[in-house]
């Protein structure tokens, strides 16, 4: 457990996975970014290069640092390549998928390998309970976009070894993040606080009180950097909806956490926001 983390694996090459890969590579880590879909890997490679090029334009890194970081990332469709000191799960917010993934990761890594989840709402306790050596299971929740947002939540389940949580927090800080320890509770800190921001806006839309643009304008005029609908488009309407569903269940179906029918319908229709080209707004 004392060896410095140098090699990590990331399961899921979507928006979050590619963003986490970017910051990990910039911190000098060797990264295996895995996805079952070849098109997702191609898109992830383009996204990482775009993230790094943006950092060069902003004067954050040099061209040489950009090239070195990009070559620290291996984009792979081979699950067997996911070995190292730390694994980060960044797949869909569905417990059964995470359960299967964690058990596979445990089977091909040593008991000392830390298994972490980027989940925004599924209890770490529940994931640890179905994973061998649950003491090494921890939440490592980045925020979108991971290469820009500073905050990271390090979530400990009752089973989590405090030394594991401390080690992961130290790694997040190596990546230039502001990491905070959090107990395993529905929505952790940020999603617990932010959920009404989305759900109340969606209720206003359902009731015809105002349209998306008006609500967004009002919230930005009130001091928020981004309105709730623009923010949901950025996060991913599907991801945001799955988080709402998970929190609704975790709070034993408390009415104030009821997911939105509008969001469910958009998720089913494939209107997921920026990543699909259309959500509450349209994008080129």
URQUI-V482261 format. One line per field, one symbol per residue. phi: phi as a letter, one per 40 degrees, with the letter a starting at -180 (. if undefined). psi: psi as a letter, one per 20 degrees, with the letter a starting at -180 (. if undefined). A space follows every 50 residues. Layout:
# URQUI-V482261
phi->???
psi->???
This chain:
# URQUI-V482261
phi->.ccccbbbbbchbcdcdcccdccccccgccbbbbacbccccccccccccc dcccccccgcbcccccccccccbbcbbcccccbicabbcbbdcbdcccdc cccccccbbcccccbbbcdbacdcdccccbbdfccccacbccbccccbcc cbcbbbcdcccdcccccccccdcccgcccbcbccadgfccccccdcdccc cccccccgcacccccccccccchccaccccccccchcccccccccccdcc cfgcdcbccccccccccccgcbhdcbgaacbbbc
psi->iippohpqqpookbggghghhghghhjjqppooqqiphhhgghgghgghg gghhhghijhrrhghgggghiippoqjohiimqahppoplaqmpghgggg ghhghhhjrqiippoqpjqihpphghghhjpqmiijpqpnorqpphigph pppopprhipphhgghghghghhhjjqnqqpqqoqpicfghghighgghh ghghghikhrrggggggghhhiiqhprhhhghhghohgghghgggghggh jlkphijprphghgghghijnjbghiipchrqq.
